[in-house]
Amino acid sequence: MHRRYLELIIAAALCAGCQTQAQRTNTELKDRFTVVKQNTQQCVDTLSANPVAKKVGSEILFAKPDDPNRFELATIKSKLTPEQKSTLKEYISIGLNCRNIVIDGYRGLPVQQPYMDYYAKMDQIYVGLLSGELSIGDANRLKMTAINSLQSESRAAGEKIDQSLANAHNAELAQRQKAWRNNP
């Protein structure tokens, strides 16, 4: 009996630093998310400093969910002028790099789909603005809705990842306990 307790203490000491595969995966995912967020933020900062992006953000579409002019832009009933259409086309072109960073960074993860959906909605907004089907206000209200969807869908996808990793972790711990009990 005394030997069994000694084995238990030694096993516990040896495994104190052991991680399950789920814990290692979680660490890798956190690192990946950090890199994607850093790269995306760097790209957004560069894009935001561009005069074209500033013009779009002040006249056509708000840039960030907390932009103070988002509600003002949402009330504009006019459609794009030819000059604004040209500016928007240029903005779309230079903004694709940031989109690709996000899509490539989250490739293969459940959080990629909410971003794909968001970008598809934004493409529809761009088409609506450029074709004259949408007013500036309509486009900004649709963008608000698209951002809200992105946030809730991303949160749900993150929770799905967390739950999957927790289940895998618990299953691995249960296998270890079973193996330890079957090896007296």
Backbone hydrogen bonds in HBPLUS format (Angstrom, degrees):
<---DONOR---> <-ACCEPTOR-->    atom                        ^
c    i                          cat <-CA-CA->   ^        H-A-AA   ^      H-
h    n   atom  resd res      DA  || num        DHA   H-A  angle D-A-AA Bond
n    s   type  num  typ     dist DA aas  dist angle  dist       angle   num
A0005-TYR N   A0001-MET O   3.25 MM   4  6.67 153.5  2.33 149.4 155.2     1
A0006-LEU N   A0002-HIS O   3.08 MM   4  6.37 153.0  2.16 144.7 152.5     2
A0007-GLU N   A0003-ARG O   2.87 MM   4  6.17 154.8  1.93 150.2 156.9     3
A0008-LEU N   A0004-ARG O   2.94 MM   4  6.18 152.5  2.02 142.9 150.7     4
A0009-ILE N   A0005-TYR O   2.93 MM   4  6.18 156.6  1.99 148.6 154.0     5
A0010-ILE N   A0006-LEU O   2.96 MM   4  6.19 162.3  2.00 149.7 154.5     6
A0011-ALA N   A0007-GLU O   2.83 MM   4  5.99 162.9  1.86 150.6 155.8     7
A0012-ALA N   A0008-LEU O   2.90 MM   4  6.02 157.6  1.95 145.2 151.7     8
A0013-ALA N   A0009-ILE O   2.93 MM   4  6.10 155.5  1.99 145.2 152.1     9
A0014-LEU N   A0010-ILE O   2.87 MM   4  6.10 157.5  1.92 150.6 156.8    10
A0015-CYS N   A0011-ALA O   2.91 MM   4  6.03 151.0  2.00 146.4 154.1    11
A0016-ALA N   A0012-ALA O   2.99 MM   4  5.85 110.5  2.49 137.5 151.3    12
A0018-CYS N   A0015-CYS O   2.93 MM   3  4.73 151.4  2.01 100.2 109.6    13
A0023-GLN N   A0020-THR O   3.08 MM   3  5.15 119.8  2.46  95.6 110.1    14
A0024-ARG N   A0020-THR O   3.05 MM   4  6.44 156.6  2.11 150.8 157.1    15
A0025-THR N   A0021-GLN O   2.81 MM   4  6.05 160.9  1.84 153.2 158.9    16
A0026-ASN N   A0022-ALA O   2.83 MM   4  5.99 154.0  1.90 143.6 151.1    17
A0027-THR N   A0023-GLN O   3.02 MM   4  6.25 156.3  2.07 145.0 150.5    18
A0028-GLU N   A0024-ARG O   2.94 MM   4  6.25 159.3  1.98 149.7 155.5    19
A0029-LEU N   A0025-THR O   2.82 MM   4  6.06 157.7  1.87 152.9 159.0    20
A0030-LYS N   A0026-ASN O   2.91 MM   4  6.13 159.5  1.95 149.6 155.1    21
A0031-ASP N   A0027-THR O   2.99 MM   4  6.23 157.6  2.04 147.6 153.7    22
A0032-ARG N   A0028-GLU O   2.89 MM   4  6.14 154.9  1.96 145.3 152.8    23
A0033-PHE N   A0029-LEU O   2.78 MM   4  6.02 163.9  1.81 156.3 160.1    24
A0034-THR N   A0030-LYS O   2.94 MM   4  6.09 155.9  2.00 144.7 151.5    25
A0035-VAL N   A0031-ASP O   3.01 MM   4  6.29 160.4  2.05 149.7 154.1    26
A0036-VAL N   A0032-ARG O   2.94 MM   4  6.21 164.7  1.96 153.9 158.2    27
A0037-LYS N   A0033-PHE O   2.87 MM   4  6.02 164.7  1.89 151.8 156.3    28
A0038-GLN N   A0034-THR O   2.89 MM   4  6.08 159.3  1.93 149.0 155.0    29
A0039-ASN N   A0035-VAL O   2.86 MM   4  6.03 169.0  1.88 154.5 157.7    30
A0040-THR N   A0036-VAL O   2.80 MM   4  5.88 158.0  1.85 148.8 155.8    31
A0041-GLN N   A0037-LYS O   2.84 MM   4  5.92 161.7  1.87 145.8 151.4    32
A0042-GLN N   A0038-GLN O   2.94 MM   4  6.12 158.6  1.98 148.3 154.2    33
A0043-CYS N   A0039-ASN O   3.01 MM   4  6.20 156.0  2.07 143.0 149.5    34
A0044-VAL N   A0040-THR O   2.79 MM   4  6.04 164.0  1.81 156.7 161.3    35
A0045-ASP N   A0041-GLN O   2.81 MM   4  5.95 157.8  1.86 148.4 154.7    36
A0046-THR N   A0042-GLN O   3.04 MM   4  6.24 157.7  2.09 143.8 149.6    37
A0047-LEU N   A0043-CYS O   2.81 MM   4  6.05 162.8  1.84 152.5 158.0    38
A0048-SER N   A0044-VAL O   2.73 MM   4  5.85 160.7  1.76 150.7 156.3    39
A0049-ALA N   A0045-ASP O   3.16 MM   4  6.32 137.1  2.36 138.3 148.0    40
A0050-ASN N   A0047-LEU O   3.01 MM   3  5.28 151.7  2.09 108.0 116.9    41
A0054-LYS N   A0050-ASN O   3.02 MM   4  6.36 155.8  2.08 153.7 161.4    42
A0055-LYS N   A0051-PRO O   2.97 MM   4  6.17 153.2  2.04 143.5 150.1    43
A0056-VAL N   A0052-VAL O   2.95 MM   4  6.26 161.1  1.99 151.4 156.5    44
A0057-GLY N   A0053-ALA O   2.83 MM   4  5.99 165.0  1.86 150.3 154.9    45
A0058-SER N   A0054-LYS O   2.99 MM   4  6.13 135.4  2.20 139.2 150.1    46
A0059-GLU N   A0055-LYS O   2.92 MM   4  5.93 144.7  2.04 149.3 157.9    47
A0060-ILE N   A0056-VAL O   2.77 MM   4  4.91 154.3  1.83 135.6 143.1    48
A0061-LEU N   A0056-VAL O   2.93 MM   5  5.81 142.1  2.07 132.7 144.4    49
A0067-ASP N   A0064-LYS O   3.00 MM   3  5.29 166.7  2.02 122.1 121.6    50
A0070-ARG N   A0067-ASP O   3.28 MM   3  5.63 169.4  2.30 115.9 117.8    51
A0073-LEU N   A0069-ASN O   2.90 MM   4  6.11 167.6  1.92 161.5 164.3    52
A0074-ALA N   A0070-ARG O   3.05 MM   4  6.15 141.3  2.21 133.2 143.7    53
A0075-THR N   A0072-GLU O   3.09 MM   3  5.47 159.6  2.14 109.3 115.8    54
A0076-ILE N   A0073-LEU O   3.26 MM   3  5.51 163.8  2.29 109.7 114.5    55
A0137-GLY N   A0076-ILE O   2.67 MM  61  4.52 136.2  1.86 153.5 148.6    56
A0136-ILE N   A0078-SER O   2.94 MM  58  6.18 165.6  1.97 167.2 163.0    57
A0085-LYS N   A0081-THR O   2.90 MM   4  6.19 153.7  1.96 155.7 163.6    58
A0086-SER N   A0082-PRO O   3.10 MM   4  6.34 157.8  2.16 145.2 150.2    59
A0087-THR N   A0083-GLU O   2.98 MM   4  6.27 157.6  2.03 147.1 153.6    60
A0088-LEU N   A0084-GLN O   2.81 MM   4  6.01 160.7  1.84 150.4 155.5    61
A0089-LYS N   A0085-LYS O   2.96 MM   4  6.18 160.1  2.00 150.1 155.2    62
A0090-GLU N   A0086-SER O   3.11 MM   4  6.37 159.2  2.15 147.2 152.4    63
A0091-TYR N   A0087-THR O   2.92 MM   4  6.17 158.6  1.96 150.6 157.1    64
A0092-ILE N   A0088-LEU O   2.87 MM   4  6.10 163.3  1.89 156.4 160.0    65
A0093-SER N   A0089-LYS O   3.10 MM   4  6.31 160.4  2.13 146.2 151.2    66
A0094-ILE N   A0090-GLU O   3.00 MM   4  6.34 162.0  2.03 154.9 158.8    67
A0095-GLY N   A0091-TYR O   2.88 MM   4  5.94 137.7  2.06 147.8 159.7    68
A0099-ARG N   A0095-GLY O   3.38 MM   4  6.74 159.8  2.42 149.1 154.7    69
A0100-ASN N   A0096-LEU O   2.91 MM   4  6.17 159.4  1.95 153.4 158.4    70
A0101-ILE N   A0097-ASN O   3.06 MM   4  6.34 148.3  2.16 145.6 153.9    71
A0102-VAL N   A0098-CYS O   3.23 MM   4  6.56 158.9  2.28 150.2 154.1    72
A0103-ILE N   A0099-ARG O   2.97 MM   4  6.24 175.4  1.97 160.1 161.0    73
A0104-ASP N   A0100-ASN O   2.87 MM   4  5.78 166.9  1.89 147.2 151.7    74
A0105-GLY N   A0101-ILE O   2.90 MM   4  5.75 149.0  2.00 135.3 145.0    75
A0106-TYR N   A0102-VAL O   3.01 MM   4  6.13 151.4  2.09 152.8 158.0    76
A0107-ARG N   A0104-ASP O   3.36 MM   3  5.06 161.7  2.39  97.3 102.2    77
A0109-LEU N   A0106-TYR O   2.95 MM   3  5.53 157.0  2.00 147.3 146.9    78
A0112-GLN N   A0109-LEU O   3.00 MM   3  5.63 163.6  2.02 120.1 125.5    79
A0116-MET N   A0112-GLN O   2.94 MM   4  6.24 153.4  2.01 152.1 160.8    80
A0117-ASP N   A0113-GLN O   2.85 MM   4  6.09 163.0  1.87 159.8 163.7    81
A0118-TYR N   A0114-PRO O   2.92 MM   4  6.09 155.6  1.98 141.1 148.2    82
A0119-TYR N   A0115-TYR O   2.89 MM   4  6.09 166.3  1.91 153.1 156.0    83
A0120-ALA N   A0116-MET O   2.96 MM   4  6.17 149.8  2.05 144.4 153.0    84
A0121-LYS N   A0117-ASP O   2.96 MM   4  6.26 154.7  2.02 148.4 155.2    85
A0122-MET N   A0118-TYR O   2.85 MM   4  6.18 155.6  1.91 150.7 158.3    86
A0123-ASP N   A0119-TYR O   2.85 MM   4  6.07 151.0  1.94 143.5 151.3    87
A0124-GLN N   A0120-ALA O   3.07 MM   4  6.37 150.8  2.16 142.6 149.9    88
A0125-ILE N   A0121-LYS O   2.95 MM   4  6.30 149.3  2.05 145.3 154.2    89
A0126-TYR N   A0122-MET O   2.82 MM   4  6.12 160.6  1.85 153.6 158.4    90
A0127-VAL N   A0123-ASP O   2.91 MM   4  6.13 163.6  1.94 149.6 153.9    91
A0128-GLY N   A0124-GLN O   2.87 MM   4  6.03 157.4  1.92 143.4 150.3    92
A0129-LEU N   A0125-ILE O   2.87 MM   4  6.13 155.6  1.93 152.2 158.5    93
A0130-LEU N   A0126-TYR O   2.85 MM   4  6.05 172.2  1.85 157.4 159.7    94
A0131-SER N   A0127-VAL O   2.84 MM   4  5.85 149.9  1.93 148.6 156.3    95
A0133-GLU N   A0128-GLY O   2.94 MM   5  4.91 119.5  2.32 146.0 155.5    96
A0134-LEU N   A0128-GLY O   2.98 MM   6  4.96 160.2  2.02 121.4 117.9    97
A0132-GLY N   A0129-LEU O   3.23 MM   3  5.24 143.8  2.37  97.3 107.7    98
A0139-ALA N   A0135-SER O   3.04 MM   4  6.24 164.1  2.06 150.3 154.4    99
A0140-ASN N   A0136-ILE O   3.04 MM   4  6.30 154.8  2.11 147.5 153.9   100
A0141-ARG N   A0137-GLY O   2.98 MM   4  6.26 156.7  2.04 152.5 158.8   101
A0142-LEU N   A0138-ASP O   2.92 MM   4  6.17 158.6  1.97 152.0 158.2   102
A0143-LYS N   A0139-ALA O   2.88 MM   4  6.10 148.2  1.98 142.1 151.5   103
A0144-MET N   A0140-ASN O   2.96 MM   4  6.21 151.6  2.04 143.4 150.4   104
A0145-THR N   A0141-ARG O   3.11 MM   4  6.41 157.6  2.17 145.8 151.1   105
A0146-ALA N   A0142-LEU O   2.86 MM   4  6.12 155.8  1.92 147.4 154.6   106
A0147-ILE N   A0143-LYS O   2.88 MM   4  6.09 156.2  1.93 151.6 157.1   107
A0148-ASN N   A0144-MET O   3.00 MM   4  6.25 159.1  2.05 147.1 152.8   108
A0149-SER N   A0145-THR O   2.97 MM   4  6.23 158.1  2.02 149.8 155.5   109
A0150-LEU N   A0146-ALA O   2.90 MM   4  6.12 159.3  1.95 145.8 151.9   110
A0151-GLN N   A0147-ILE O   2.91 MM   4  6.15 163.4  1.94 153.7 157.3   111
A0152-SER N   A0148-ASN O   3.06 MM   4  6.29 166.2  2.08 150.2 153.5   112
A0153-GLU N   A0149-SER O   2.82 MM   4  5.87 166.8  1.84 156.9 161.4   113
A0154-SER N   A0150-LEU O   2.84 MM   4  5.80 154.8  1.90 146.4 153.7   114
A0155-ARG N   A0151-GLN O   3.03 MM   4  6.10 156.9  2.08 141.5 148.0   115
A0156-ALA N   A0152-SER O   3.01 MM   4  6.22 158.3  2.05 144.5 150.3   116
A0157-ALA N   A0153-GLU O   2.90 MM   4  6.10 154.0  1.97 143.5 150.9   117
A0158-GLY N   A0154-SER O   2.86 MM   4  6.08 155.9  1.92 148.9 155.5   118
A0159-GLU N   A0155-ARG O   2.93 MM   4  6.20 153.9  1.99 147.3 154.6   119
A0160-LYS N   A0156-ALA O   2.93 MM   4  6.16 145.9  2.05 141.9 151.5   120
A0161-ILE N   A0157-ALA O   3.01 MM   4  6.34 153.6  2.08 146.7 153.0   121
A0162-ASP N   A0158-GLY O   2.92 MM   4  6.20 165.9  1.94 151.2 155.0   122
A0163-GLN N   A0159-GLU O   2.86 MM   4  6.04 162.5  1.89 148.5 153.0   123
A0164-SER N   A0160-LYS O   2.95 MM   4  6.08 159.1  1.99 146.1 152.2   124
A0165-LEU N   A0161-ILE O   2.92 MM   4  6.15 161.6  1.95 156.0 160.6   125
A0166-ALA N   A0162-ASP O   2.89 MM   4  6.09 154.3  1.96 147.5 155.3   126
A0167-ASN N   A0163-GLN O   2.89 MM   4  6.08 159.0  1.94 149.0 154.5   127
A0168-ALA N   A0164-SER O   2.98 MM   4  6.20 159.9  2.02 145.9 151.5   128
A0169-HIS N   A0165-LEU O   2.87 MM   4  6.00 158.6  1.92 146.7 152.9   129
A0170-ASN N   A0166-ALA O   2.93 MM   4  6.11 167.3  1.95 151.2 154.3   130
A0171-ALA N   A0167-ASN O   2.92 MM   4  6.08 155.0  1.99 147.2 154.4   131
A0172-GLU N   A0168-ALA O   2.95 MM   4  6.14 156.4  2.00 147.3 153.6   132
A0173-LEU N   A0169-HIS O   2.94 MM   4  6.22 158.7  1.98 152.2 158.3   133
A0174-ALA N   A0170-ASN O   2.94 MM   4  6.11 154.0  2.01 143.4 150.6   134
A0175-GLN N   A0171-ALA O   2.97 MM   4  6.23 150.8  2.05 144.6 152.3   135
A0176-ARG N   A0172-GLU O   2.96 MM   4  6.23 156.2  2.01 148.1 154.4   136
A0177-GLN N   A0173-LEU O   2.92 MM   4  6.18 159.3  1.96 150.3 155.7   137
A0178-LYS N   A0174-ALA O   2.94 MM   4  6.10 159.6  1.98 146.1 151.8   138
A0179-ALA N   A0175-GLN O   2.90 MM   4  6.06 161.8  1.93 149.1 154.1   139
A0180-TRP N   A0176-ARG O   2.89 MM   4  6.06 153.3  1.96 145.8 153.5   140
A0181-ARG N   A0177-GLN O   2.90 MM   4  6.11 157.8  1.95 149.8 155.5   141
A0182-ASN N   A0178-LYS O   2.97 MM   4  6.15 145.4  2.09 145.6 155.0   142
A0183-ASN N   A0180-TRP O   3.27 MM   3  5.24 158.4  2.32 100.6 107.0   143
